[in-house]
Amino acid sequence: MAEIIEKVNSLFDGELTDQDKLVYVNTVIKGKLLASAKLRQQASNNSREQFANSPDLKTELMNAIALDAHALMSTQALNSADIQSGIKDILLNNAGLYESLRAQAA
């Protein structure tokens, strides 16, 4: 958890608590991605590397960011390829997105 907080803290600026950032990435965004049947199917049928390179993952990530109520973080994330890449890295390498989607697909 400390590693996730450290990575998320490096992505966002402004008056945001560690909890705001953690909930945004690990609960809100990840939760929206976990709801995607398309991503579940891709996680089930592809390797982690193939899944990470899926254009559908980028599209679903952008949709999850755009639909979220956390306006400050959403705005920063939508306007920064570095933040988008950082969120994807955290979700895939620290928050267990791929594994969770595969487990849901089983």
OpenMM code with the backbone's topology and positions (N, CA, C; nanometers):
from openmm import Vec3, app, unit

residues = "MET ALA GLU ILE ILE GLU LYS VAL ASN SER LEU PHE ASP GLY GLU LEU THR ASP GLN ASP LYS LEU VAL TYR VAL ASN THR VAL ILE LYS GLY LYS LEU LEU ALA SER ALA LYS LEU ARG GLN GLN ALA SER ASN ASN SER ARG GLU GLN PHE ALA ASN SER PRO ASP LEU LYS THR GLU LEU MET ASN ALA ILE ALA LEU ASP ALA HIS ALA LEU MET SER THR GLN ALA LEU ASN SER ALA ASP ILE GLN SER GLY ILE LYS ASP ILE LEU LEU ASN ASN ALA GLY LEU TYR GLU SER LEU ARG ALA GLN ALA ALA".split()
positions = [
    Vec3(0.0826, -0.1187, 0.0000),
    Vec3(0.0000, 0.0000, 0.0000),
    Vec3(0.0875, 0.1257, 0.0000),
    Vec3(0.1967, 0.1241, 0.0758),
    Vec3(0.2859, 0.2404, 0.0807),
    Vec3(0.3448, 0.2703, -0.0564),
    Vec3(0.3757, 0.1646, -0.1327),
    Vec3(0.4309, 0.1835, -0.2668),
    Vec3(0.3277, 0.2491, -0.3593),
    Vec3(0.2024, 0.2075, -0.3468),
    Vec3(0.0957, 0.2685, -0.4280),
    Vec3(0.0815, 0.4161, -0.3922),
    Vec3(0.0787, 0.4487, -0.2630),
    Vec3(0.0645, 0.5884, -0.2190),
    Vec3(0.1800, 0.6717, -0.2716),
    Vec3(0.3011, 0.6192, -0.2632),
    Vec3(0.4184, 0.6928, -0.3119),
    Vec3(0.4067, 0.7217, -0.4614),
    Vec3(0.3653, 0.6224, -0.5389),
    Vec3(0.3510, 0.6415, -0.6834),
    Vec3(0.2391, 0.7399, -0.7162),
    Vec3(0.1262, 0.7275, -0.6486),
    Vec3(0.0133, 0.8180, -0.6732),
    Vec3(0.0503, 0.9606, -0.6339),
    Vec3(0.1216, 0.9778, -0.5243),
    Vec3(0.1615, 1.1115, -0.4799),
    Vec3(0.2470, 1.1823, -0.5831),
    Vec3(0.3241, 1.1069, -0.6599),
    Vec3(0.4103, 1.1686, -0.7600),
    Vec3(0.3326, 1.2133, -0.8840),
    Vec3(0.2072, 1.1738, -0.8956),
    Vec3(0.1287, 1.2058, -1.0145),
    Vec3(0.0503, 1.3367, -1.0050),
    Vec3(-0.0005, 1.3712, -0.8878),
    Vec3(-0.0947, 1.4815, -0.8750),
    Vec3(-0.0399, 1.5958, -0.7912),
    Vec3(-0.0846, 1.7177, -0.8247),
    Vec3(-0.0503, 1.8390, -0.7508),
    Vec3(-0.1751, 1.8922, -0.6814),
    Vec3(-0.1553, 1.9907, -0.5958),
    Vec3(-0.2689, 2.0589, -0.5358),
    Vec3(-0.2988, 2.0093, -0.3961),
    Vec3(-0.4039, 2.0648, -0.3406),
    Vec3(-0.4428, 2.0342, -0.2029),
    Vec3(-0.5257, 1.9064, -0.1998),
    Vec3(-0.4571, 1.7957, -0.2138),
    Vec3(-0.5204, 1.6654, -0.2130),
    Vec3(-0.4522, 1.5805, -0.1074),
    Vec3(-0.5320, 1.5075, -0.0312),
    Vec3(-0.4731, 1.4198, 0.0695),
    Vec3(-0.4257, 1.2907, 0.0038),
    Vec3(-0.3390, 1.2194, 0.0743),
    Vec3(-0.2965, 1.0882, 0.0260),
    Vec3(-0.4179, 0.9986, 0.0045),
    Vec3(-0.5143, 1.0090, 0.0951),
    Vec3(-0.6353, 0.9271, 0.0850),
    Vec3(-0.7159, 0.9620, -0.0398),
    Vec3(-0.7272, 1.0927, -0.0715),
    Vec3(-0.7965, 1.1341, -0.1937),
    Vec3(-0.7341, 1.0670, -0.3146),
    Vec3(-0.6033, 1.0735, -0.3223),
    Vec3(-0.5314, 1.0195, -0.4372),
    Vec3(-0.5443, 0.8678, -0.4439),
    Vec3(-0.5295, 0.8031, -0.3301),
    Vec3(-0.5373, 0.6577, -0.3254),
    Vec3(-0.6763, 0.6091, -0.3643),
    Vec3(-0.7789, 0.6708, -0.3085),
    Vec3(-0.9166, 0.6317, -0.3405),
    Vec3(-0.9451, 0.6556, -0.4879),
    Vec3(-0.8966, 0.7668, -0.5398),
    Vec3(-0.9198, 0.7996, -0.6807),
    Vec3(-0.8658, 0.6902, -0.7730),
    Vec3(-0.7420, 0.6506, -0.7542),
    Vec3(-0.6790, 0.5534, -0.8440),
    Vec3(-0.7203, 0.4104, -0.8102),
    Vec3(-0.7088, 0.3724, -0.6837),
    Vec3(-0.7231, 0.2323, -0.6459),
    Vec3(-0.8679, 0.1901, -0.6239),
    Vec3(-0.9586, 0.2839, -0.6036),
    Vec3(-1.0988, 0.2489, -0.5819),
    Vec3(-1.1866, 0.2969, -0.6965),
    Vec3(-1.1829, 0.4277, -0.7242),
    Vec3(-1.2733, 0.4839, -0.8255),
    Vec3(-1.2355, 0.4370, -0.9653),
    Vec3(-1.1136, 0.4684, -1.0085),
    Vec3(-1.0726, 0.4336, -1.1447),
    Vec3(-1.0651, 0.2822, -1.1616),
    Vec3(-1.0005, 0.2147, -1.0686),
    Vec3(-0.9907, 0.0685, -1.0778),
    Vec3(-1.1294, 0.0059, -1.0770),
    Vec3(-1.2187, 0.0567, -0.9935),
    Vec3(-1.3550, 0.0035, -0.9877),
    Vec3(-1.4280, 0.0163, -1.1201),
    Vec3(-1.4114, 0.1302, -1.1856),
    Vec3(-1.4743, 0.1497, -1.3166),
    Vec3(-1.4145, 0.0539, -1.4191),
    Vec3(-1.2849, 0.0312, -1.4141),
    Vec3(-1.2206, -0.0605, -1.5072),
    Vec3(-1.2612, -0.2057, -1.4795),
    Vec3(-1.2774, -0.2395, -1.3529),
    Vec3(-1.3206, -0.3750, -1.3176),
    Vec3(-1.4615, -0.4047, -1.3673),
    Vec3(-1.5410, -0.3012, -1.3883),
    Vec3(-1.6779, -0.3189, -1.4374),
    Vec3(-1.6835, -0.3441, -1.5874),
    Vec3(-1.5719, -0.3343, -1.6562),
    Vec3(-1.5687, -0.3492, -1.8012),
    Vec3(-1.5605, -0.4960, -1.8429),
    Vec3(-1.6660, -0.5431, -1.9053),
    Vec3(-1.6661, -0.6808, -1.9570),
    Vec3(-1.5579, -0.6988, -2.0630),
    Vec3(-1.5346, -0.5961, -2.1420),
    Vec3(-1.4331, -0.6024, -2.2474),
    Vec3(-1.2946, -0.6241, -2.1862),
    Vec3(-1.2636, -0.5503, -2.0785),
    Vec3(-1.1323, -0.5659, -2.0147),
    Vec3(-1.1200, -0.7001, -1.9441),
    Vec3(-1.2288, -0.7465, -1.8830),
    Vec3(-1.2256, -0.8794, -1.8199),
    Vec3(-1.1912, -0.9856, -1.9241),
    Vec3(-1.2558, -0.9781, -2.0400),
    Vec3(-1.2312, -1.0753, -2.1458),
    Vec3(-1.0866, -1.0664, -2.1936),
    Vec3(-1.0364, -0.9456, -2.2120),
    Vec3(-0.8985, -0.9302, -2.2583),
    Vec3(-0.7978, -0.9794, -2.1551),
    Vec3(-0.8241, -0.9533, -2.0276),
    Vec3(-0.7337, -1.0010, -1.9222),
    Vec3(-0.7334, -1.1531, -1.9175),
    Vec3(-0.8480, -1.2110, -1.9434),
    Vec3(-0.8607, -1.3566, -1.9408),
    Vec3(-0.7894, -1.4225, -2.0584),
    Vec3(-0.7849, -1.3530, -2.1714),
    Vec3(-0.7344, -1.4146, -2.2942),
    Vec3(-0.5958, -1.3696, -2.3372),
    Vec3(-0.5337, -1.2806, -2.2614),
    Vec3(-0.4045, -1.2265, -2.3027),
    Vec3(-0.3051, -1.2266, -2.1873),
    Vec3(-0.1779, -1.2155, -2.2223),
    Vec3(-0.0742, -1.2003, -2.1207),
    Vec3(-0.0830, -1.0593, -2.0612),
    Vec3(-0.0166, -1.0366, -1.9501),
    Vec3(-0.0132, -0.9044, -1.8873),
    Vec3(0.0392, -0.8001, -1.9861),
    Vec3(0.1460, -0.8342, -2.0582),
    Vec3(0.2053, -0.7401, -2.1535),
    Vec3(0.1078, -0.7072, -2.2664),
    Vec3(0.0424, -0.8091, -2.3207),
    Vec3(-0.0561, -0.7841, -2.4259),
    Vec3(-0.1700, -0.6965, -2.3734),
    Vec3(-0.2163, -0.7272, -2.2534),
    Vec3(-0.3233, -0.6496, -2.1914),
    Vec3(-0.2801, -0.5047, -2.1707),
    Vec3(-0.1586, -0.4837, -2.1230),
    Vec3(-0.1077, -0.3480, -2.0979),
    Vec3(-0.1023, -0.2658, -2.2257),
    Vec3(-0.0845, -0.3296, -2.3393),
    Vec3(-0.0751, -0.2600, -2.4675),
    Vec3(-0.2077, -0.2510, -2.5416),
    Vec3(-0.3142, -0.2946, -2.4805),
    Vec3(-0.4455, -0.2930, -2.5448),
    Vec3(-0.4962, -0.1499, -2.5631),
    Vec3(-0.5369, -0.1142, -2.6839),
    Vec3(-0.5975, 0.0182, -2.7031),
    Vec3(-0.7288, 0.0313, -2.6257),
    Vec3(-0.7957, -0.0808, -2.6008),
    Vec3(-0.9196, -0.0764, -2.5230),
    Vec3(-0.8922, -0.0363, -2.3781),
    Vec3(-0.7760, -0.0760, -2.3235),
    Vec3(-0.7408, -0.0356, -2.1872),
    Vec3(-0.7275, 0.1160, -2.1807),
    Vec3(-0.6601, 0.1762, -2.2788),
    Vec3(-0.6458, 0.3220, -2.2808),
    Vec3(-0.7826, 0.3889, -2.2928),
    Vec3(-0.8680, 0.3377, -2.3804),
    Vec3(-1.0017, 0.3953, -2.3989),
    Vec3(-1.0839, 0.3844, -2.2714),
    Vec3(-1.0847, 0.2667, -2.2112),
    Vec3(-1.1612, 0.2469, -2.0875),
    Vec3(-1.1052, 0.3328, -1.9737),
    Vec3(-0.9722, 0.3472, -1.9684),
    Vec3(-0.9102, 0.4327, -1.8674),
    Vec3(-0.9539, 0.5774, -1.8863),
    Vec3(-0.9518, 0.6248, -2.0097),
    Vec3(-0.9945, 0.7632, -2.0374),
    Vec3(-1.1412, 0.7816, -2.0019),
    Vec3(-1.2254, 0.6835, -2.0322),
    Vec3(-1.3671, 0.6918, -1.9965),
    Vec3(-1.3852, 0.6956, -1.8449),
    Vec3(-1.3094, 0.6144, -1.7730),
    Vec3(-1.3189, 0.6118, -1.6271),
    Vec3(-1.2758, 0.7453, -1.5675),
    Vec3(-1.1702, 0.8039, -1.6222),
    Vec3(-1.1221, 0.9332, -1.5739),
    Vec3(-1.2254, 1.0417, -1.6026),
    Vec3(-1.2799, 1.0421, -1.7227),
    Vec3(-1.3736, 1.1465, -1.7640),
    Vec3(-1.5034, 1.1428, -1.6852),
    Vec3(-1.5456, 1.0264, -1.6416),
    Vec3(-1.6743, 1.0117, -1.5746),
    Vec3(-1.6679, 1.0302, -1.4237),
    Vec3(-1.5503, 1.0542, -1.3698),
    Vec3(-1.5335, 1.0595, -1.2253),
    Vec3(-1.5641, 1.1969, -1.1679),
    Vec3(-1.6091, 1.1995, -1.0440),
    Vec3(-1.6453, 1.3233, -0.9768),
    Vec3(-1.5254, 1.3966, -0.9160),
    Vec3(-1.4106, 1.3364, -0.9153),
    Vec3(-1.2915, 1.3992, -0.8598),
    Vec3(-1.2339, 1.4959, -0.9637),
    Vec3(-1.2943, 1.6120, -0.9751),
    Vec3(-1.2664, 1.7050, -1.0856),
    Vec3(-1.1193, 1.7454, -1.0954),
    Vec3(-1.0564, 1.7805, -0.9867),
    Vec3(-0.9187, 1.8277, -0.9923),
    Vec3(-0.8253, 1.7192, -1.0455),
    Vec3(-0.8357, 1.6004, -0.9889),
    Vec3(-0.7500, 1.4919, -1.0356),
    Vec3(-0.7875, 1.4492, -1.1764),
    Vec3(-0.9159, 1.4451, -1.2064),
    Vec3(-0.9591, 1.4073, -1.3413),
    Vec3(-0.9050, 1.5044, -1.4446),
    Vec3(-0.9131, 1.6329, -1.4169),
    Vec3(-0.8636, 1.7333, -1.5109),
    Vec3(-0.7140, 1.7160, -1.5330),
    Vec3(-0.6399, 1.6987, -1.4245),
    Vec3(-0.4958, 1.6792, -1.4372),
    Vec3(-0.4655, 1.5527, -1.5170),
    Vec3(-0.5372, 1.4458, -1.4880),
    Vec3(-0.5120, 1.3190, -1.5556),
    Vec3(-0.5473, 1.3267, -1.7038),
    Vec3(-0.6576, 1.3917, -1.7362),
    Vec3(-0.6977, 1.4027, -1.8766),
    Vec3(-0.5999, 1.4861, -1.9578),
    Vec3(-0.5321, 1.5796, -1.8931),
    Vec3(-0.4424, 1.6709, -1.9629),
    Vec3(-0.2958, 1.6300, -1.9572),
    Vec3(-0.2665, 1.5121, -1.9039),
    Vec3(-0.1267, 1.4718, -1.8886),
    Vec3(-0.1066, 1.3258, -1.9258),
    Vec3(-0.0316, 1.3030, -2.0318),
    Vec3(0.0026, 1.1665, -2.0708),
    Vec3(0.0870, 1.0995, -1.9621),
    Vec3(0.1684, 1.1774, -1.8902),
    Vec3(0.2502, 1.1210, -1.7821),
    Vec3(0.1627, 1.0680, -1.6695),
    Vec3(0.0590, 1.1428, -1.6333),
    Vec3(-0.0308, 1.0977, -1.5270),
    Vec3(-0.1076, 0.9750, -1.5743),
    Vec3(-0.1566, 0.9764, -1.6978),
    Vec3(-0.2282, 0.8607, -1.7515),
    Vec3(-0.1390, 0.7366, -1.7482),
    Vec3(-0.0145, 0.7532, -1.7907),
    Vec3(0.0805, 0.6425, -1.7894),
    Vec3(0.1082, 0.5964, -1.6463),
    Vec3(0.1210, 0.6913, -1.5559),
    Vec3(0.1457, 0.6578, -1.4153),
    Vec3(0.0297, 0.5827, -1.3529),
    Vec3(-0.0935, 0.6251, -1.3846),
    Vec3(-0.2113, 0.5556, -1.3328),
    Vec3(-0.2153, 0.4131, -1.3863),
    Vec3(-0.1909, 0.3993, -1.5151),
    Vec3(-0.1907, 0.2660, -1.5756),
    Vec3(-0.0846, 0.1782, -1.5101),
    Vec3(0.0342, 0.2333, -1.4871),
    Vec3(0.1416, 0.1584, -1.4224),
    Vec3(0.0998, 0.1129, -1.2826),
    Vec3(0.0417, 0.2025, -1.2064),
    Vec3(-0.0020, 0.1685, -1.0701),
    Vec3(-0.1087, 0.0594, -1.0744),
    Vec3(-0.2069, 0.0764, -1.1625),
    Vec3(-0.3155, -0.0212, -1.1713),
    Vec3(-0.2645, -0.1594, -1.2117),
    Vec3(-0.1697, -0.1633, -1.3049),
    Vec3(-0.1192, -0.2925, -1.3528),
    Vec3(-0.0148, -0.3539, -1.2603),
    Vec3(0.0727, -0.2720, -1.2025),
    Vec3(0.1868, -0.3256, -1.1282),
    Vec3(0.1737, -0.3212, -0.9765),
    Vec3(0.0745, -0.2480, -0.9262),
    Vec3(0.0622, -0.2378, -0.7813),
    Vec3(-0.0785, -0.2685, -0.7301),
    Vec3(-0.1793, -0.2359, -0.8083),
    Vec3(-0.3170, -0.2463, -0.7600),
    Vec3(-0.3887, -0.3732, -0.8060),
    Vec3(-0.3226, -0.4565, -0.8857),
    Vec3(-0.3794, -0.5844, -0.9232),
    Vec3(-0.4960, -0.5803, -1.0211),
    Vec3(-0.5026, -0.4784, -1.1076),
    Vec3(-0.6134, -0.4679, -1.2032),
    Vec3(-0.6233, -0.5921, -1.2911),
    Vec3(-0.5134, -0.6297, -1.3528),
    Vec3(-0.5125, -0.7441, -1.4440),
    Vec3(-0.5594, -0.8711, -1.3718),
    Vec3(-0.5038, -0.8964, -1.2558),
    Vec3(-0.5368, -1.0159, -1.1806),
    Vec3(-0.6834, -1.0153, -1.1382),
    Vec3(-0.7337, -0.9004, -1.0955),
    Vec3(-0.8735, -0.8885, -1.0554),
    Vec3(-0.9683, -0.9132, -1.1709),
    Vec3(-0.9330, -0.8585, -1.2882),
    Vec3(-1.0166, -0.8803, -1.4065),
    Vec3(-1.0164, -1.0288, -1.4470),
    Vec3(-0.8998, -1.0905, -1.4415),
    Vec3(-0.8919, -1.2345, -1.4750),
    Vec3(-0.9745, -1.3175, -1.3778),
    Vec3(-0.9671, -1.2818, -1.2498),
    Vec3(-1.0426, -1.3562, -1.1490),
    Vec3(-1.1935, -1.3407, -1.1702),
    Vec3(-1.2358, -1.2207, -1.2089),
    Vec3(-1.3778, -1.1982, -1.2355),
    Vec3(-1.4247, -1.2737, -1.3584),
    Vec3(-1.3357, -1.2916, -1.4561),
    Vec3(-1.3720, -1.3578, -1.5813),
    Vec3(-1.3828, -1.5095, -1.5638),
    Vec3(-1.3192, -1.5609, -1.4608),
    Vec3(-1.3162, -1.7066, -1.4402),
    Vec3(-1.4490, -1.7601, -1.3931),
] * unit.nanometer
topology = app.Topology()
chain = topology.addChain("A")
for resn in residues:
    res = topology.addResidue(resn, chain)
    for name in ("N", "CA", "C"):
        topology.addAtom(name, app.Element.getBySymbol(name[0]), res)
